[in-house]
């Protein structure tokens, strides 16, 4: 009878251990599924962020290029004005040098 109770207790404990092992295996599966889902969600979030960052990069690069074009145009306009002013100055200088070579006062007035 005592042996029968011991065997019965061992059978019950074995059943409990089997149930506990099944529960642990189920928990492991849940952890794996949850981790996989979390990684998928993380990938989606980062893909969205990369998309927004890429769009912002394009917009910022476009703004920089427009600003570059505007500044270069302004500098080219200044360069053209300076070139014209230099050309006029050189013409005046040449006329002044020629005027210095004139010895006859009547010729100077012409």
Protein Blocks (a to p, Z undefined) as FASTA:
>chain_A
ZZmmmmmmmmmmmmmmmmmmmmmmmmmmmmmmmmmmmmmmmmmmmmmmmmmmmmmmmmmm
mmmmmmmmmmmmmmmmmmmmmmmmmmmmmmmmmmmmmmmmpmblklmmZZ
